[in-house]
């Protein structure tokens, strides 16, 4: 039996959630209500994000505000729903996934006039739970808060975290863990898997309405095209190519690039077994469930293209009535991914090296050669670029000390210096602080035990990633040798 949604009057009256997704796509929305929490208390609140959403931070810290943040009480007129979607998980298609432990509370309009989803994670089992408990632990929810806010600070499109609330309920995984709910904010939660679900129903009208909804919400320019649905696909190809290039430029490994974890908006979503690469290695894998390295750092561009091919398959009926013609259209649009990705990656690498105007004949070999040397010497990816900026200012010893083959690196350094690199540009695009894995684990372990100070200190570092500051030296350093091989878990 489906739960009904409990509506209550909440102060302040300005909290009014829209119901656009639920109204326009009811076939993809199951009305539901979050589970009650025995002892909810706020762990962390993103006050700047709250202000952008028109939410009063002081009120959100009140008992009524905390109940809103976990979905225990919702304003009159709100219609929380669990969203339906399908997905390829590690290459295998699952026709019915959906929000098994999540709820869309509704939409708010931010300070720029943009519609934003307010969405819960860990709020209890829904009809899509597939036997799971629908709950989440404090650690994984704080991981998403840390990493998503770090990504936002680095200018990488991402869902964001508004709050994490401890529930006072234990969650049982290998051991009992304190439970929590994450309140996250996104341009929307439309995914490749959403289109796969709609296509699998065989309901052509639903697929078309979903595409129209996505165009209006994310890619409005497509509406003016001769075929808006081809233009929609081309736009998604473009934003995903740019997004994955940005991941690669900071060493981010998503860890679970299933089709249900790829957005139509071009935002990063679902920070489960994600982490940041330290020693450069394209085969880097952190996820405990990625035994074959499908989602390794270096595979992310090809997996993104594979996922987009699955989106194309779902959209084929909207491309053309003739299937062969529709396939040709899809292939032509998909083939643009490689050029768009390579262009974004090359432009980003030029900036990281401080040589944005270098021509391809000079820059491409320069970039390829230094990447090969980073791999050979297992150089820390983030530290290298900051040390290189010191070399641009005249002190090359810190960066030279990172390499095994000094003769080869010195030859590369001379070629790079001949291009008159700009250290000020390098400092603007190369972060000092990323959510380093040992520091994330330190913060999560402490927070699970009730100590939030390491969490707040880490957030202070990674949310101002380009500003080198005294007192934060350890936040710029790679993991100590005894940290060992790092593995991450999805939290379910």
Steps between C-alpha positions, in 0.01 A plus 500: 500500500632845409552752773311825490682827545447687826456873446551750778522874523858611553657836573632692326218519249750569220595130489295388201607199296406473137363175361605533135649151459211331683241689296655466156625141532270317742590164343852552638400622846372295792358716784678401819603625841830481683529275803479670837833537682510424872747774596593729207777752552687714251863409430589752230308772315609679183395853591610670173303246297198540727510876441513447122186288529321764705509288814573652838795318658393580856157351434655191338690442825173501695309178572251576220784579259680176581178306445470663159859404415421132554153510346322420824281805448441680173324829421140505385485440126822299480486157341810291583556223246735214434622526141499206262797420278684203352872456446797301382690404814855389418375424149190299593158651434254524789161622370369621837729677746364832623542690826528206735610713795437849374220750453451813294340752737438739211654797323613840626610802299848626584637854509571493126148391414601140426288208607674262743396159628510443875558129545556266795733203525464241775141594582365143511392222269273578205329264252831506307710378796544145361524349849734767639435687822490839328730651761844660498782532750664820621834429328383461138264797527777724632729371224252626242479833681880542505569390143205673333582830668866463403398435140278807503787711635720378212237608248395148402125460433353300784204430717556676832444418863270712712513305826573172673272408790571212737184298558572340836441161338766237441557371148623144468774425249800289604455661841239735649562858388327827592242592237462826311308672222666717238305791352643573158425756231520452123400661173289185478532127554424406139743229396584288198323228699183712514481488121582130498205437734263707287614328182461155658133568577428525128297815570601737220306787652682465832839497327412813304369683808815406692715637219293819487538536878879459474524753217298760687692450820859456381553563129238754389692593184419153366133596476574724200682229303351321202482186712514602867573144614812468289608837634430380855725198449773716348480734800530214749798360308663843525445561870613149591817532292582825680417349839717190466789715376471704820508179706816389326670835556473468880553123528142423602387138478121467513511129570150400390424647157183301445246653262276587794788714631536718188287813497333672207601838647874422496539506879701245697266285707524222762823517696509142621832322442667812360849625586787710365805345338830591663793326325423531129380170355221467240414157644408650838189337649362565848159332498485173691243365253691590180704180484578530128587870494207590275480845658872564543622859468627453145184322383262781594485668156424173318240401761334840465474443127361149559236643732407763245454227241241348735325839515500509121338158488220623725445809286509330159120514449518879535785543252325360193221263406742285300723310743803484270483876453458549877811289565704703253388822669592358842843384384582837346403683819685254721817528294522865605576390855866418433584834341311695766667305781849527355455872439389561859777281639770667292378850589495406867849350487637808325362711784641262763840533334461878473529503120144564377608645164743221405431349157407135464829405335685612811245445776374148424846331514578707810185379675540138392864489607440637848206263558728207407760624748242547774399138453857370489595676823158458668491872570215646705273653237378798705835590659681493167317794347537719809873418516528575129370850562797554733725397210331763285607752764858376490522227765498164323648285776170405669352366177824334383509305824181320402651314202714190461644579157639849561665528158169435322312740725762774461470470123122535532538793741716690252240458224224614737693806624558608139122563478514763781244334731280723712522395869209723600272314258630169631413599856145588393428161341710252700356424844721488806242305696286211384306252720801274549394152587678467835360835615148407391524174694638684802208744493237230449637279776504791744150614399358151539638505854343841564795734433421743214811717532710309240203518258469876532876548466508289183204689357678827574792382288320346202235768456775757433722265298725752321599714799815368663475583871727460802380233738360281222826339388389144580192545278728544198709189564449152353403213726777361722658173393326304774154602373522211253273418206172689519160345444161673502151361544161603366338520844200275428 
